[in-house]
């Protein structure tokens, strides 16, 4: 019984594998949904494909007709047949042009839609998704994988149908010319079909591996360019060159293995087919010599056999290309099927301003990547609208996690967070985040102008509004000192500006957004004294009449807040004003004050 049960289990497993394989193929084909909006152009392209294939297939008959004229066995003259032949060539050239033109239109527009859909999906995915993927990998998906799909839509699919048409029409013609020779030739087909199935499996697997390895190589480029200052500081240019070279070597080795399989397959097909053609010539010659078929028919048969041979040989490579593309389309579809946290296609919800009363009630949380590690262990805090609180504690105590949960980057594991008495999960994500602004420690600016970076807080804001926000942020003076003013290009990640200037741009952006809730994450910790003074003045303006949550290590910046929460190992260890906590004997906050005071001294 045990043996029988095992056998049944093995059979079920094999059946599952087949189902998965079939489903994977169906999923890959669903990428053609992007062609649907351009189906008219696609149909027109196919009409011209059929016409160009038809004119190509007439060449064999015309050559046979010319042979008959030469042998004096035709009612037409040589000039008439030749002139008709030239007309067919001209028509074939015109049909081919429009075939390529219409298919290119479809592929370019459809692939732009795929890129747009992939980018739109990626940008609307939640933060946990990006923690599991690297930027270089996602970039590779939008570039390399979609380029692979474009090649297939432009050339491979059209070429595959053309080859199938050539094979079908050619076989029908040669069967009509001589059924004996046709059966003789078709004897080689079963061998080729079996070879295609065997080789195709290996080619698909290796091509998928090559795409994955290329994505890994792109990750190295992305990371090193993003952290080029670190690379330079540690003089690790050679290390990174070697690392990228090693990654590329793996790509090349895998791609060459796939190429070897494709080469062997195509070579085998060509050998089998043209070996068959030699056999056909031998057998056909014997039929001509025994007066069982005319020489013109043999010549026609040979021409069409060559067409068929070329089609089947070409189909071998096209089949390999399609196998290669299935892997790329599967990866794109994996991203497109991820659940978004924001629906970018829907109308932006009506902006409903909030007062900013924030409450955490016994909130517990573990990151999805580390569910067994509790980061927050029952946090309870109450921030009335317009009040200012500070979160203090060692790195890893859970300060930034509180902010991330308020922004709804993650879902709480337990407890409840409310804004104005309304559960956070009841908010539309866009509606919630429109009411919150963040000024981080490390300001990330986009590579455009100062104007564009400040306008990011309120897209479409007028230049007057931007200048007023910059003035309140103590940024207008340095902006006007630049020759281009607000049109000054800040460079990649804002590298052309100093740390203090970047901070004030970020504050101007937050002022323009005019949020009810403000989050300051170590906003002045890495600045010199003068920059800190200017930034602090700007922050004082920004914090007026807003609920403010400040994450701080430098305690001098939080003396005036309404409440300080001291965190330790995911819990609130102490709570009170600066004066209350500073006077607590052996208190955590009191010790931090002493340490910073002694360091300053």
MARNUSE-146426 format. One record per residue (C-alpha): x, y, z. Coordinates in steps of 0.2 Angstrom, whole numbers. Layout:
// residues N
(node (X,Y,Z))
...
END
This chain:
// residues 601
(node (0,0,0))
(node (14,12,4))
(node (22,9,-12))
(node (6,12,-21))
(node (3,28,-11))
(node (21,35,-16))
(node (18,31,-34))
(node (1,41,-33))
(node (10,56,-25))
(node (24,56,-38))
(node (10,56,-52))
(node (1,71,-43))
(node (18,80,-42))
(node (21,78,-60))
(node (3,84,-65))
(node (6,99,-54))
(node (22,103,-63))
(node (13,102,-80))
(node (-1,113,-73))
(node (11,126,-67))
(node (20,126,-84))
(node (4,128,-93))
(node (-1,142,-82))
(node (16,151,-83))
(node (14,150,-102))
(node (-4,157,-101))
(node (2,171,-90))
(node (16,175,-102))
(node (4,177,-116))
(node (-7,189,-106))
(node (6,202,-109))
(node (-2,204,-126))
(node (-16,213,-118))
(node (-6,228,-121))
(node (-8,226,-139))
(node (-27,226,-138))
(node (-28,245,-140))
(node (-19,245,-156))
(node (-27,230,-163))
(node (-33,239,-179))
(node (-14,243,-183))
(node (-10,225,-179))
(node (-23,218,-190))
(node (-18,230,-205))
(node (0,224,-201))
(node (-6,206,-203))
(node (-15,209,-219))
(node (2,216,-226))
(node (11,201,-218))
(node (-1,189,-228))
(node (1,199,-244))
(node (20,199,-243))
(node (20,180,-238))
(node (9,177,-253))
(node (20,186,-265))
(node (35,177,-258))
(node (26,160,-260))
(node (22,164,-279))
(node (41,165,-283))
(node (42,146,-284))
(node (27,145,-296))
(node (35,159,-307))
(node (52,150,-308))
(node (43,134,-313))
(node (33,144,-326))
(node (49,152,-333))
(node (57,134,-334))
(node (41,129,-344))
(node (43,144,-356))
(node (62,140,-359))
(node (57,121,-363))
(node (43,128,-375))
(node (29,120,-364))
(node (20,136,-360))
(node (8,148,-369))
(node (17,163,-362))
(node (32,172,-368))
(node (48,174,-358))
(node (46,193,-358))
(node (28,192,-351))
(node (33,180,-337))
(node (48,191,-333))
(node (38,207,-332))
(node (25,199,-321))
(node (39,193,-310))
(node (46,211,-308))
(node (28,217,-304))
(node (27,204,-290))
(node (44,209,-283))
(node (38,228,-283))
(node (22,222,-274))
(node (32,212,-262))
(node (43,227,-257))
(node (28,238,-254))
(node (19,225,-244))
(node (35,222,-233))
(node (37,240,-230))
(node (19,242,-223))
(node (21,226,-213))
(node (36,233,-204))
(node (29,250,-202))
(node (12,244,-194))
(node (20,231,-183))
(node (33,244,-177))
(node (19,256,-173))
(node (11,243,-162))
(node (26,237,-153))
(node (33,254,-149))
(node (16,260,-142))
(node (12,244,-133))
(node (29,244,-125))
(node (27,262,-119))
(node (11,256,-111))
(node (20,241,-103))
(node (34,253,-96))
(node (21,265,-90))
(node (11,252,-82))
(node (26,244,-74))
(node (32,261,-67))
(node (15,266,-61))
(node (13,249,-52))
(node (30,250,-44))
(node (28,268,-38))
(node (11,264,-30))
(node (18,248,-21))
(node (20,249,-2))
(node (36,251,7))
(node (38,232,12))
(node (39,228,-7))
(node (55,240,-9))
(node (63,232,7))
(node (63,215,-2))
(node (69,222,-19))
(node (84,232,-24))
(node (83,247,-35))
(node (94,239,-49))
(node (83,224,-50))
(node (68,235,-53))
(node (77,246,-65))
(node (82,230,-75))
(node (64,224,-76))
(node (58,241,-84))
(node (73,241,-96))
(node (80,224,-101))
(node (65,214,-98))
(node (53,225,-108))
(node (66,227,-122))
(node (66,208,-123))
(node (47,209,-125))
(node (48,223,-138))
(node (59,213,-149))
(node (46,199,-149))
(node (31,210,-153))
(node (41,219,-167))
(node (49,205,-176))
(node (47,187,-168))
(node (28,186,-168))
(node (26,193,-185))
(node (40,182,-192))
(node (33,166,-183))
(node (17,169,-192))
(node (25,172,-208))
(node (35,156,-206))
(node (20,146,-201))
(node (11,153,-217))
(node (26,149,-228))
(node (26,131,-221))
(node (7,128,-223))
(node (6,136,-240))
(node (22,128,-246))
(node (17,111,-240))
(node (0,112,-249))
(node (9,117,-265))
(node (22,103,-265))
(node (9,90,-260))
(node (-1,96,-276))
(node (15,95,-286))
(node (20,78,-280))
(node (12,68,-266))
(node (26,55,-266))
(node (40,68,-264))
(node (30,77,-251))
(node (28,62,-240))
(node (47,58,-242))
(node (52,75,-236))
(node (40,76,-222))
(node (48,60,-214))
(node (61,71,-206))
(node (48,82,-196))
(node (45,71,-181))
(node (63,71,-176))
(node (64,90,-177))
(node (48,92,-166))
(node (55,81,-153))
(node (71,91,-153))
(node (62,107,-152))
(node (53,102,-136))
(node (69,95,-128))
(node (80,110,-132))
(node (67,123,-129))
(node (66,118,-110))
(node (84,121,-108))
(node (85,137,-118))
(node (70,144,-108))
(node (78,140,-91))
(node (95,147,-96))
(node (88,163,-103))
(node (78,166,-87))
(node (94,164,-77))
(node (104,176,-89))
(node (90,189,-86))
(node (91,187,-67))
(node (110,188,-67))
(node (109,204,-78))
(node (97,212,-65))
(node (110,208,-52))
(node (124,216,-62))
(node (112,232,-64))
(node (110,232,-45))
(node (129,234,-43))
(node (129,249,-55))
(node (114,257,-46))
(node (121,255,-29))
(node (139,261,-33))
(node (132,276,-43))
(node (121,281,-28))
(node (135,279,-16))
(node (149,286,-27))
(node (156,297,-13))
(node (158,282,-2))
(node (167,272,-16))
(node (179,287,-19))
(node (182,290,0))
(node (188,272,2))
(node (197,272,-15))
(node (187,256,-19))
(node (185,260,-38))
(node (195,244,-42))
(node (185,233,-31))
(node (168,239,-39))
(node (175,237,-56))
(node (180,219,-52))
(node (163,216,-43))
(node (154,222,-59))
(node (166,212,-70))
(node (162,196,-61))
(node (144,199,-62))
(node (145,202,-80))
(node (155,187,-83))
(node (142,176,-75))
(node (129,184,-87))
(node (140,181,-102))
(node (143,163,-96))
(node (125,159,-94))
(node (120,168,-110))
(node (133,158,-120))
(node (127,142,-113))
(node (110,146,-119))
(node (117,152,-136))
(node (126,135,-137))
(node (110,126,-135))
(node (101,137,-148))
(node (116,135,-160))
(node (116,116,-158))
(node (97,116,-160))
(node (97,127,-176))
(node (112,118,-183))
(node (103,101,-181))
(node (87,108,-189))
(node (97,115,-204))
(node (107,98,-206))
(node (91,88,-205))
(node (81,99,-217))
(node (94,102,-230))
(node (99,84,-229))
(node (81,80,-233))
(node (82,92,-247))
(node (97,82,-254))
(node (86,67,-253))
(node (72,75,-261))
(node (83,80,-276))
(node (89,63,-277))
(node (72,55,-277))
(node (64,68,-288))
(node (78,66,-301))
(node (74,48,-302))
(node (56,52,-305))
(node (60,64,-319))
(node (72,52,-327))
(node (57,39,-326))
(node (45,52,-334))
(node (34,52,-318))
(node (35,71,-316))
(node (41,85,-327))
(node (58,94,-324))
(node (48,111,-321))
(node (38,103,-307))
(node (54,96,-299))
(node (62,114,-300))
(node (46,121,-292))
(node (46,107,-279))
(node (64,111,-274))
(node (61,130,-273))
(node (46,127,-261))
(node (56,113,-251))
(node (69,126,-249))
(node (56,139,-243))
(node (49,126,-231))
(node (67,121,-225))
(node (71,139,-221))
(node (55,142,-212))
(node (57,127,-201))
(node (75,131,-197))
(node (70,149,-194))
(node (56,143,-183))
(node (68,134,-172))
(node (77,150,-168))
(node (60,159,-166))
(node (54,146,-154))
(node (70,148,-144))
(node (67,167,-144))
(node (49,165,-138))
(node (55,153,-124))
(node (67,167,-119))
(node (54,180,-119))
(node (42,170,-108))
(node (54,172,-93))
(node (55,191,-96))
(node (36,193,-97))
(node (33,182,-81))
(node (44,194,-71))
(node (35,210,-78))
(node (18,201,-74))
(node (24,197,-56))
(node (26,216,-53))
(node (10,220,-61))
(node (1,208,-50))
(node (7,215,-34))
(node (-6,224,-24))
(node (-4,243,-24))
(node (-7,253,-9))
(node (-13,268,-19))
(node (-24,267,-35))
(node (-15,280,-46))
(node (-29,279,-59))
(node (-43,284,-48))
(node (-48,302,-45))
(node (-38,310,-31))
(node (-50,310,-16))
(node (-57,326,-10))
(node (-44,334,2))
(node (-52,332,20))
(node (-41,343,32))
(node (-38,335,49))
(node (-35,344,66))
(node (-20,333,70))
(node (-25,325,86))
(node (-14,309,86))
(node (-17,294,98))
(node (-7,278,100))
(node (-17,265,110))
(node (-6,250,116))
(node (2,249,99))
(node (13,233,96))
(node (23,230,80))
(node (35,219,72))
(node (42,221,54))
(node (36,209,41))
(node (53,203,37))
(node (57,200,56))
(node (40,194,63))
(node (48,186,78))
(node (56,203,84))
(node (45,215,93))
(node (50,233,89))
(node (35,241,98))
(node (29,233,114))
(node (13,242,119))
(node (15,261,115))
(node (2,273,122))
(node (4,291,119))
(node (-8,306,116))
(node (-4,321,106))
(node (-17,335,106))
(node (-20,345,90))
(node (-7,359,88))
(node (4,351,102))
(node (23,347,100))
(node (31,331,107))
(node (48,324,106))
(node (54,306,105))
(node (71,302,113))
(node (81,286,115))
(node (95,276,108))
(node (95,270,90))
(node (84,255,88))
(node (72,260,102))
(node (57,262,90))
(node (56,281,87))
(node (57,280,68))
(node (45,265,68))
(node (31,276,77))
(node (33,289,63))
(node (32,275,49))
(node (16,268,57))
(node (8,285,58))
(node (12,287,39))
(node (4,270,37))
(node (20,263,29))
(node (16,247,39))
(node (1,240,47))
(node (1,238,66))
(node (3,221,74))
(node (-9,226,88))
(node (-17,240,96))
(node (-24,256,87))
(node (-18,272,80))
(node (-31,286,78))
(node (-31,304,70))
(node (-45,315,77))
(node (-53,300,84))
(node (-53,291,67))
(node (-44,274,65))
(node (-29,276,54))
(node (-35,261,43))
(node (-51,271,39))
(node (-41,284,30))
(node (-38,283,11))
(node (-19,283,11))
(node (-18,298,0))
(node (-30,308,10))
(node (-20,304,26))
(node (-2,308,19))
(node (-8,324,12))
(node (-11,330,30))
(node (7,325,35))
(node (24,332,30))
(node (41,325,34))
(node (58,335,36))
(node (71,321,37))
(node (89,321,43))
(node (95,316,26))
(node (86,327,13))
(node (83,319,-4))
(node (81,332,-18))
(node (77,328,-36))
(node (89,332,-49))
(node (79,347,-56))
(node (77,365,-51))
(node (75,372,-34))
(node (58,378,-40))
(node (53,360,-44))
(node (59,353,-28))
(node (49,366,-17))
(node (34,364,-28))
(node (34,345,-24))
(node (25,350,-8))
(node (11,357,-18))
(node (11,353,-37))
(node (6,367,-47))
(node (10,380,-34))
(node (13,398,-42))
(node (31,405,-41))
(node (24,418,-29))
(node (19,404,-17))
(node (35,396,-19))
(node (45,412,-15))
(node (34,415,1))
(node (38,397,7))
(node (56,399,3))
(node (56,416,13))
(node (48,408,28))
(node (61,394,27))
(node (76,406,28))
(node (80,400,10))
(node (76,415,-1))
(node (92,424,3))
(node (104,410,-4))
(node (92,406,-18))
(node (92,424,-24))
(node (111,424,-23))
(node (112,411,-37))
(node (112,418,-55))
(node (97,407,-60))
(node (88,409,-44))
(node (74,397,-42))
(node (79,389,-59))
(node (95,383,-52))
(node (98,365,-55))
(node (102,356,-38))
(node (110,341,-46))
(node (108,322,-42))
(node (101,321,-25))
(node (105,339,-22))
(node (124,338,-22))
(node (126,356,-28))
(node (119,363,-12))
(node (126,362,6))
(node (117,352,20))
(node (109,367,27))
(node (103,373,11))
(node (95,356,7))
(node (87,356,24))
(node (79,374,21))
(node (73,368,4))
(node (65,353,13))
(node (57,365,25))
(node (50,376,11))
(node (43,361,3))
(node (34,357,20))
(node (28,375,22))
(node (20,375,5))
(node (12,358,9))
(node (4,366,24))
(node (1,350,34))
(node (-9,347,50))
(node (4,335,56))
(node (23,338,55))
(node (37,326,58))
(node (55,332,61))
(node (67,317,60))
(node (84,324,67))
(node (82,339,56))
(node (97,349,63))
(node (108,335,69))
(node (121,336,55))
(node (122,355,53))
(node (135,368,58))
(node (131,381,71))
(node (126,395,58))
(node (116,383,47))
(node (107,376,63))
(node (102,393,69))
(node (94,397,52))
(node (86,380,50))
(node (79,381,68))
(node (72,398,65))
(node (63,391,50))
(node (57,376,59))
(node (50,387,73))
(node (39,396,60))
(node (34,379,52))
(node (29,371,69))
(node (17,385,73))
(node (-1,379,75))
(node (4,361,69))
(node (4,344,78))
(node (23,341,78))
(node (32,325,82))
(node (51,327,84))
(node (64,313,84))
(node (79,320,92))
(node (96,316,99))
(node (102,334,102))
(node (91,338,117))
(node (94,357,116))
(node (82,357,101))
(node (67,350,111))
(node (67,360,127))
(node (52,370,123))
(node (41,355,117))
(node (25,351,127))
(node (30,333,131))
(node (45,322,129))
(node (43,303,128))
(node (59,293,132))
(node (60,276,123))
(node (69,261,127))
(node (68,244,119))
(node (51,247,111))
(node (43,254,126))
(node (40,272,134))
(node (51,272,149))
(node (49,290,154))
(node (37,304,149))
(node (36,323,154))
(node (42,340,150))
(node (61,344,149))
(node (61,352,167))
(node (52,337,174))
(node (63,324,166))
(node (79,333,169))
(node (77,333,188))
(node (73,315,189))
(node (87,307,199))
(node (95,292,189))
(node (82,295,175))
(node (87,290,157))
(node (83,308,151))
(node (93,316,165))
(node (108,305,161))
(node (107,310,143))
(node (106,329,148))
(node (121,327,159))
(node (131,317,145))
(node (127,331,132))
(node (130,345,144))
(node (147,338,149))
(node (152,335,130))
(node (147,353,126))
(node (158,359,140))
END
